[in-house]
């Protein structure tokens, strides 16, 4: 599954220093959902993450857009918005 994780430049620097994004990692199934979340929260960076297993977040709307991963993420691709 491919997910899009919204973050800030400061958090991205922390991910690089630690070598990973520490679990749990939250992400969006659709790039447009991630872009909307970035606009709402003031985040400017989207990371593309490929993962095997992701679990839906039960309290997010619309259902089936937001997921979480129970693994540390070491590989991601940076997408600036």
Phi and psi restraints in degrees (range 20) as a CNS / XPLOR table:
assign (resid 1 and name C) (resid 2 and name N)
       (resid 2 and name CA) (resid 2 and name C) 1.0 -103.8 20.0 2
assign (resid 2 and name N) (resid 2 and name CA)
       (resid 2 and name C) (resid 3 and name N) 1.0 130.3 20.0 2
assign (resid 2 and name C) (resid 3 and name N)
       (resid 3 and name CA) (resid 3 and name C) 1.0 -126.3 20.0 2
assign (resid 3 and name N) (resid 3 and name CA)
       (resid 3 and name C) (resid 4 and name N) 1.0 156.3 20.0 2
assign (resid 3 and name C) (resid 4 and name N)
       (resid 4 and name CA) (resid 4 and name C) 1.0 -116.8 20.0 2
assign (resid 4 and name N) (resid 4 and name CA)
       (resid 4 and name C) (resid 5 and name N) 1.0 120.7 20.0 2
assign (resid 4 and name C) (resid 5 and name N)
       (resid 5 and name CA) (resid 5 and name C) 1.0 -106.0 20.0 2
assign (resid 5 and name N) (resid 5 and name CA)
       (resid 5 and name C) (resid 6 and name N) 1.0 126.0 20.0 2
assign (resid 5 and name C) (resid 6 and name N)
       (resid 6 and name CA) (resid 6 and name C) 1.0 -91.1 20.0 2
assign (resid 6 and name N) (resid 6 and name CA)
       (resid 6 and name C) (resid 7 and name N) 1.0 136.4 20.0 2
assign (resid 6 and name C) (resid 7 and name N)
       (resid 7 and name CA) (resid 7 and name C) 1.0 -152.1 20.0 2
assign (resid 7 and name N) (resid 7 and name CA)
       (resid 7 and name C) (resid 8 and name N) 1.0 -179.8 20.0 2
assign (resid 7 and name C) (resid 8 and name N)
       (resid 8 and name CA) (resid 8 and name C) 1.0 -114.1 20.0 2
assign (resid 8 and name N) (resid 8 and name CA)
       (resid 8 and name C) (resid 9 and name N) 1.0 163.4 20.0 2
assign (resid 8 and name C) (resid 9 and name N)
       (resid 9 and name CA) (resid 9 and name C) 1.0 -58.3 20.0 2
assign (resid 9 and name N) (resid 9 and name CA)
       (resid 9 and name C) (resid 10 and name N) 1.0 -38.3 20.0 2
assign (resid 9 and name C) (resid 10 and name N)
       (resid 10 and name CA) (resid 10 and name C) 1.0 -63.8 20.0 2
assign (resid 10 and name N) (resid 10 and name CA)
       (resid 10 and name C) (resid 11 and name N) 1.0 -43.9 20.0 2
assign (resid 10 and name C) (resid 11 and name N)
       (resid 11 and name CA) (resid 11 and name C) 1.0 -68.0 20.0 2
assign (resid 11 and name N) (resid 11 and name CA)
       (resid 11 and name C) (resid 12 and name N) 1.0 -36.5 20.0 2
assign (resid 11 and name C) (resid 12 and name N)
       (resid 12 and name CA) (resid 12 and name C) 1.0 -61.9 20.0 2
assign (resid 12 and name N) (resid 12 and name CA)
       (resid 12 and name C) (resid 13 and name N) 1.0 -40.2 20.0 2
assign (resid 12 and name C) (resid 13 and name N)
       (resid 13 and name CA) (resid 13 and name C) 1.0 -60.7 20.0 2
assign (resid 13 and name N) (resid 13 and name CA)
       (resid 13 and name C) (resid 14 and name N) 1.0 -39.4 20.0 2
assign (resid 13 and name C) (resid 14 and name N)
       (resid 14 and name CA) (resid 14 and name C) 1.0 -65.0 20.0 2
assign (resid 14 and name N) (resid 14 and name CA)
       (resid 14 and name C) (resid 15 and name N) 1.0 -41.1 20.0 2
assign (resid 14 and name C) (resid 15 and name N)
       (resid 15 and name CA) (resid 15 and name C) 1.0 -60.0 20.0 2
assign (resid 15 and name N) (resid 15 and name CA)
       (resid 15 and name C) (resid 16 and name N) 1.0 -41.4 20.0 2
assign (resid 15 and name C) (resid 16 and name N)
       (resid 16 and name CA) (resid 16 and name C) 1.0 -66.7 20.0 2
assign (resid 16 and name N) (resid 16 and name CA)
       (resid 16 and name C) (resid 17 and name N) 1.0 -39.7 20.0 2
assign (resid 16 and name C) (resid 17 and name N)
       (resid 17 and name CA) (resid 17 and name C) 1.0 -68.6 20.0 2
assign (resid 17 and name N) (resid 17 and name CA)
       (resid 17 and name C) (resid 18 and name N) 1.0 -40.2 20.0 2
assign (resid 17 and name C) (resid 18 and name N)
       (resid 18 and name CA) (resid 18 and name C) 1.0 -82.0 20.0 2
assign (resid 18 and name N) (resid 18 and name CA)
       (resid 18 and name C) (resid 19 and name N) 1.0 -17.4 20.0 2
assign (resid 18 and name C) (resid 19 and name N)
       (resid 19 and name CA) (resid 19 and name C) 1.0 87.9 20.0 2
assign (resid 19 and name N) (resid 19 and name CA)
       (resid 19 and name C) (resid 20 and name N) 1.0 -1.1 20.0 2
assign (resid 19 and name C) (resid 20 and name N)
       (resid 20 and name CA) (resid 20 and name C) 1.0 -166.1 20.0 2
assign (resid 20 and name N) (resid 20 and name CA)
       (resid 20 and name C) (resid 21 and name N) 1.0 169.0 20.0 2
assign (resid 20 and name C) (resid 21 and name N)
       (resid 21 and name CA) (resid 21 and name C) 1.0 -95.6 20.0 2
assign (resid 21 and name N) (resid 21 and name CA)
       (resid 21 and name C) (resid 22 and name N) 1.0 120.4 20.0 2
assign (resid 21 and name C) (resid 22 and name N)
       (resid 22 and name CA) (resid 22 and name C) 1.0 -74.8 20.0 2
assign (resid 22 and name N) (resid 22 and name CA)
       (resid 22 and name C) (resid 23 and name N) 1.0 140.2 20.0 2
assign (resid 22 and name C) (resid 23 and name N)
       (resid 23 and name CA) (resid 23 and name C) 1.0 -72.5 20.0 2
assign (resid 23 and name N) (resid 23 and name CA)
       (resid 23 and name C) (resid 24 and name N) 1.0 155.3 20.0 2
assign (resid 23 and name C) (resid 24 and name N)
       (resid 24 and name CA) (resid 24 and name C) 1.0 -78.2 20.0 2
assign (resid 24 and name N) (resid 24 and name CA)
       (resid 24 and name C) (resid 25 and name N) 1.0 143.6 20.0 2
assign (resid 24 and name C) (resid 25 and name N)
       (resid 25 and name CA) (resid 25 and name C) 1.0 -109.0 20.0 2
assign (resid 25 and name N) (resid 25 and name CA)
       (resid 25 and name C) (resid 26 and name N) 1.0 127.4 20.0 2
assign (resid 25 and name C) (resid 26 and name N)
       (resid 26 and name CA) (resid 26 and name C) 1.0 -101.4 20.0 2
assign (resid 26 and name N) (resid 26 and name CA)
       (resid 26 and name C) (resid 27 and name N) 1.0 148.6 20.0 2
assign (resid 26 and name C) (resid 27 and name N)
       (resid 27 and name CA) (resid 27 and name C) 1.0 -159.2 20.0 2
assign (resid 27 and name N) (resid 27 and name CA)
       (resid 27 and name C) (resid 28 and name N) 1.0 171.5 20.0 2
assign (resid 27 and name C) (resid 28 and name N)
       (resid 28 and name CA) (resid 28 and name C) 1.0 -111.7 20.0 2
assign (resid 28 and name N) (resid 28 and name CA)
       (resid 28 and name C) (resid 29 and name N) 1.0 141.8 20.0 2
assign (resid 28 and name C) (resid 29 and name N)
       (resid 29 and name CA) (resid 29 and name C) 1.0 -73.6 20.0 2
assign (resid 29 and name N) (resid 29 and name CA)
       (resid 29 and name C) (resid 30 and name N) 1.0 -31.7 20.0 2
assign (resid 29 and name C) (resid 30 and name N)
       (resid 30 and name CA) (resid 30 and name C) 1.0 -115.4 20.0 2
assign (resid 30 and name N) (resid 30 and name CA)
       (resid 30 and name C) (resid 31 and name N) 1.0 138.5 20.0 2
assign (resid 30 and name C) (resid 31 and name N)
       (resid 31 and name CA) (resid 31 and name C) 1.0 -61.1 20.0 2
assign (resid 31 and name N) (resid 31 and name CA)
       (resid 31 and name C) (resid 32 and name N) 1.0 -36.5 20.0 2
assign (resid 31 and name C) (resid 32 and name N)
       (resid 32 and name CA) (resid 32 and name C) 1.0 -66.1 20.0 2
assign (resid 32 and name N) (resid 32 and name CA)
       (resid 32 and name C) (resid 33 and name N) 1.0 -36.0 20.0 2
assign (resid 32 and name C) (resid 33 and name N)
       (resid 33 and name CA) (resid 33 and name C) 1.0 -64.2 20.0 2
assign (resid 33 and name N) (resid 33 and name CA)
       (resid 33 and name C) (resid 34 and name N) 1.0 -40.6 20.0 2
assign (resid 33 and name C) (resid 34 and name N)
       (resid 34 and name CA) (resid 34 and name C) 1.0 -65.2 20.0 2
assign (resid 34 and name N) (resid 34 and name CA)
       (resid 34 and name C) (resid 35 and name N) 1.0 -42.7 20.0 2
assign (resid 34 and name C) (resid 35 and name N)
       (resid 35 and name CA) (resid 35 and name C) 1.0 -62.4 20.0 2
assign (resid 35 and name N) (resid 35 and name CA)
       (resid 35 and name C) (resid 36 and name N) 1.0 -42.4 20.0 2
assign (resid 35 and name C) (resid 36 and name N)
       (resid 36 and name CA) (resid 36 and name C) 1.0 -62.8 20.0 2
assign (resid 36 and name N) (resid 36 and name CA)
       (resid 36 and name C) (resid 37 and name N) 1.0 -40.5 20.0 2
assign (resid 36 and name C) (resid 37 and name N)
       (resid 37 and name CA) (resid 37 and name C) 1.0 -65.5 20.0 2
assign (resid 37 and name N) (resid 37 and name CA)
       (resid 37 and name C) (resid 38 and name N) 1.0 -40.0 20.0 2
assign (resid 37 and name C) (resid 38 and name N)
       (resid 38 and name CA) (resid 38 and name C) 1.0 -61.0 20.0 2
assign (resid 38 and name N) (resid 38 and name CA)
       (resid 38 and name C) (resid 39 and name N) 1.0 -44.3 20.0 2
assign (resid 38 and name C) (resid 39 and name N)
       (resid 39 and name CA) (resid 39 and name C) 1.0 -62.8 20.0 2
assign (resid 39 and name N) (resid 39 and name CA)
       (resid 39 and name C) (resid 40 and name N) 1.0 -40.6 20.0 2
assign (resid 39 and name C) (resid 40 and name N)
       (resid 40 and name CA) (resid 40 and name C) 1.0 -68.4 20.0 2
assign (resid 40 and name N) (resid 40 and name CA)
       (resid 40 and name C) (resid 41 and name N) 1.0 -35.6 20.0 2
assign (resid 40 and name C) (resid 41 and name N)
       (resid 41 and name CA) (resid 41 and name C) 1.0 -102.8 20.0 2
assign (resid 41 and name N) (resid 41 and name CA)
       (resid 41 and name C) (resid 42 and name N) 1.0 -4.6 20.0 2
assign (resid 41 and name C) (resid 42 and name N)
       (resid 42 and name CA) (resid 42 and name C) 1.0 78.6 20.0 2
assign (resid 42 and name N) (resid 42 and name CA)
       (resid 42 and name C) (resid 43 and name N) 1.0 18.7 20.0 2
assign (resid 42 and name C) (resid 43 and name N)
       (resid 43 and name CA) (resid 43 and name C) 1.0 -88.1 20.0 2
assign (resid 43 and name N) (resid 43 and name CA)
       (resid 43 and name C) (resid 44 and name N) 1.0 149.4 20.0 2
assign (resid 43 and name C) (resid 44 and name N)
       (resid 44 and name CA) (resid 44 and name C) 1.0 -120.6 20.0 2
assign (resid 44 and name N) (resid 44 and name CA)
       (resid 44 and name C) (resid 45 and name N) 1.0 0.0 20.0 2
assign (resid 44 and name C) (resid 45 and name N)
       (resid 45 and name CA) (resid 45 and name C) 1.0 -128.4 20.0 2
assign (resid 45 and name N) (resid 45 and name CA)
       (resid 45 and name C) (resid 46 and name N) 1.0 136.7 20.0 2
assign (resid 45 and name C) (resid 46 and name N)
       (resid 46 and name CA) (resid 46 and name C) 1.0 -116.8 20.0 2
assign (resid 46 and name N) (resid 46 and name CA)
       (resid 46 and name C) (resid 47 and name N) 1.0 132.8 20.0 2
assign (resid 46 and name C) (resid 47 and name N)
       (resid 47 and name CA) (resid 47 and name C) 1.0 -107.3 20.0 2
assign (resid 47 and name N) (resid 47 and name CA)
       (resid 47 and name C) (resid 48 and name N) 1.0 132.1 20.0 2
assign (resid 47 and name C) (resid 48 and name N)
       (resid 48 and name CA) (resid 48 and name C) 1.0 -92.1 20.0 2
assign (resid 48 and name N) (resid 48 and name CA)
       (resid 48 and name C) (resid 49 and name N) 1.0 123.6 20.0 2
assign (resid 48 and name C) (resid 49 and name N)
       (resid 49 and name CA) (resid 49 and name C) 1.0 -121.7 20.0 2
assign (resid 49 and name N) (resid 49 and name CA)
       (resid 49 and name C) (resid 50 and name N) 1.0 133.2 20.0 2
assign (resid 49 and name C) (resid 50 and name N)
       (resid 50 and name CA) (resid 50 and name C) 1.0 -106.8 20.0 2
assign (resid 50 and name N) (resid 50 and name CA)
       (resid 50 and name C) (resid 51 and name N) 1.0 127.3 20.0 2
assign (resid 50 and name C) (resid 51 and name N)
       (resid 51 and name CA) (resid 51 and name C) 1.0 -139.9 20.0 2
assign (resid 51 and name N) (resid 51 and name CA)
       (resid 51 and name C) (resid 52 and name N) 1.0 156.4 20.0 2
assign (resid 51 and name C) (resid 52 and name N)
       (resid 52 and name CA) (resid 52 and name C) 1.0 -82.1 20.0 2
assign (resid 52 and name N) (resid 52 and name CA)
       (resid 52 and name C) (resid 53 and name N) 1.0 -48.3 20.0 2
assign (resid 52 and name C) (resid 53 and name N)
       (resid 53 and name CA) (resid 53 and name C) 1.0 -123.7 20.0 2
assign (resid 53 and name N) (resid 53 and name CA)
       (resid 53 and name C) (resid 54 and name N) 1.0 130.8 20.0 2
assign (resid 53 and name C) (resid 54 and name N)
       (resid 54 and name CA) (resid 54 and name C) 1.0 -139.1 20.0 2
assign (resid 54 and name N) (resid 54 and name CA)
       (resid 54 and name C) (resid 55 and name N) 1.0 147.9 20.0 2
assign (resid 54 and name C) (resid 55 and name N)
       (resid 55 and name CA) (resid 55 and name C) 1.0 -115.2 20.0 2
assign (resid 55 and name N) (resid 55 and name CA)
       (resid 55 and name C) (resid 56 and name N) 1.0 136.5 20.0 2
assign (resid 55 and name C) (resid 56 and name N)
       (resid 56 and name CA) (resid 56 and name C) 1.0 -68.0 20.0 2
assign (resid 56 and name N) (resid 56 and name CA)
       (resid 56 and name C) (resid 57 and name N) 1.0 141.4 20.0 2
assign (resid 56 and name C) (resid 57 and name N)
       (resid 57 and name CA) (resid 57 and name C) 1.0 -80.8 20.0 2
assign (resid 57 and name N) (resid 57 and name CA)
       (resid 57 and name C) (resid 58 and name N) 1.0 120.5 20.0 2
assign (resid 57 and name C) (resid 58 and name N)
       (resid 58 and name CA) (resid 58 and name C) 1.0 -70.5 20.0 2
assign (resid 58 and name N) (resid 58 and name CA)
       (resid 58 and name C) (resid 59 and name N) 1.0 -23.4 20.0 2
assign (resid 58 and name C) (resid 59 and name N)
       (resid 59 and name CA) (resid 59 and name C) 1.0 -98.5 20.0 2
assign (resid 59 and name N) (resid 59 and name CA)
       (resid 59 and name C) (resid 60 and name N) 1.0 6.0 20.0 2
assign (resid 59 and name C) (resid 60 and name N)
       (resid 60 and name CA) (resid 60 and name C) 1.0 -95.7 20.0 2
assign (resid 60 and name N) (resid 60 and name CA)
       (resid 60 and name C) (resid 61 and name N) 1.0 144.6 20.0 2
assign (resid 60 and name C) (resid 61 and name N)
       (resid 61 and name CA) (resid 61 and name C) 1.0 -121.9 20.0 2
assign (resid 61 and name N) (resid 61 and name CA)
       (resid 61 and name C) (resid 62 and name N) 1.0 143.7 20.0 2
assign (resid 61 and name C) (resid 62 and name N)
       (resid 62 and name CA) (resid 62 and name C) 1.0 -70.7 20.0 2
assign (resid 62 and name N) (resid 62 and name CA)
       (resid 62 and name C) (resid 63 and name N) 1.0 149.6 20.0 2
assign (resid 62 and name C) (resid 63 and name N)
       (resid 63 and name CA) (resid 63 and name C) 1.0 -60.3 20.0 2
assign (resid 63 and name N) (resid 63 and name CA)
       (resid 63 and name C) (resid 64 and name N) 1.0 143.9 20.0 2
assign (resid 63 and name C) (resid 64 and name N)
       (resid 64 and name CA) (resid 64 and name C) 1.0 85.9 20.0 2
assign (resid 64 and name N) (resid 64 and name CA)
       (resid 64 and name C) (resid 65 and name N) 1.0 6.4 20.0 2
assign (resid 64 and name C) (resid 65 and name N)
       (resid 65 and name CA) (resid 65 and name C) 1.0 -100.5 20.0 2
assign (resid 65 and name N) (resid 65 and name CA)
       (resid 65 and name C) (resid 66 and name N) 1.0 -37.1 20.0 2
assign (resid 65 and name C) (resid 66 and name N)
       (resid 66 and name CA) (resid 66 and name C) 1.0 -105.5 20.0 2
assign (resid 66 and name N) (resid 66 and name CA)
       (resid 66 and name C) (resid 67 and name N) 1.0 135.7 20.0 2
assign (resid 66 and name C) (resid 67 and name N)
       (resid 67 and name CA) (resid 67 and name C) 1.0 -135.6 20.0 2
assign (resid 67 and name N) (resid 67 and name CA)
       (resid 67 and name C) (resid 68 and name N) 1.0 165.6 20.0 2
assign (resid 67 and name C) (resid 68 and name N)
       (resid 68 and name CA) (resid 68 and name C) 1.0 -133.2 20.0 2
assign (resid 68 and name N) (resid 68 and name CA)
       (resid 68 and name C) (resid 69 and name N) 1.0 153.7 20.0 2
assign (resid 68 and name C) (resid 69 and name N)
       (resid 69 and name CA) (resid 69 and name C) 1.0 -121.6 20.0 2
assign (resid 69 and name N) (resid 69 and name CA)
       (resid 69 and name C) (resid 70 and name N) 1.0 135.0 20.0 2
assign (resid 69 and name C) (resid 70 and name N)
       (resid 70 and name CA) (resid 70 and name C) 1.0 -97.5 20.0 2
assign (resid 70 and name N) (resid 70 and name CA)
       (resid 70 and name C) (resid 71 and name N) 1.0 35.1 20.0 2
assign (resid 70 and name C) (resid 71 and name N)
       (resid 71 and name CA) (resid 71 and name C) 1.0 -134.5 20.0 2
assign (resid 71 and name N) (resid 71 and name CA)
       (resid 71 and name C) (resid 72 and name N) 1.0 154.7 20.0 2
assign (resid 71 and name C) (resid 72 and name N)
       (resid 72 and name CA) (resid 72 and name C) 1.0 -73.9 20.0 2
assign (resid 72 and name N) (resid 72 and name CA)
       (resid 72 and name C) (resid 73 and name N) 1.0 137.9 20.0 2
assign (resid 72 and name C) (resid 73 and name N)
       (resid 73 and name CA) (resid 73 and name C) 1.0 -104.0 20.0 2
assign (resid 73 and name N) (resid 73 and name CA)
       (resid 73 and name C) (resid 74 and name N) 1.0 119.7 20.0 2
assign (resid 73 and name C) (resid 74 and name N)
       (resid 74 and name CA) (resid 74 and name C) 1.0 -104.5 20.0 2
assign (resid 74 and name N) (resid 74 and name CA)
       (resid 74 and name C) (resid 75 and name N) 1.0 -22.2 20.0 2
assign (resid 74 and name C) (resid 75 and name N)
       (resid 75 and name CA) (resid 75 and name C) 1.0 -118.2 20.0 2
assign (resid 75 and name N) (resid 75 and name CA)
       (resid 75 and name C) (resid 76 and name N) 1.0 127.2 20.0 2
assign (resid 75 and name C) (resid 76 and name N)
       (resid 76 and name CA) (resid 76 and name C) 1.0 -156.4 20.0 2
assign (resid 76 and name N) (resid 76 and name CA)
       (resid 76 and name C) (resid 77 and name N) 1.0 160.2 20.0 2
assign (resid 76 and name C) (resid 77 and name N)
       (resid 77 and name CA) (resid 77 and name C) 1.0 -117.4 20.0 2
assign (resid 77 and name N) (resid 77 and name CA)
       (resid 77 and name C) (resid 78 and name N) 1.0 131.5 20.0 2
assign (resid 77 and name C) (resid 78 and name N)
       (resid 78 and name CA) (resid 78 and name C) 1.0 -83.5 20.0 2
assign (resid 78 and name N) (resid 78 and name CA)
       (resid 78 and name C) (resid 79 and name N) 1.0 129.5 20.0 2
assign (resid 78 and name C) (resid 79 and name N)
       (resid 79 and name CA) (resid 79 and name C) 1.0 -124.2 20.0 2
assign (resid 79 and name N) (resid 79 and name CA)
       (resid 79 and name C) (resid 80 and name N) 1.0 114.9 20.0 2
assign (resid 79 and name C) (resid 80 and name N)
       (resid 80 and name CA) (resid 80 and name C) 1.0 -85.5 20.0 2
assign (resid 80 and name N) (resid 80 and name CA)
       (resid 80 and name C) (resid 81 and name N) 1.0 141.8 20.0 2
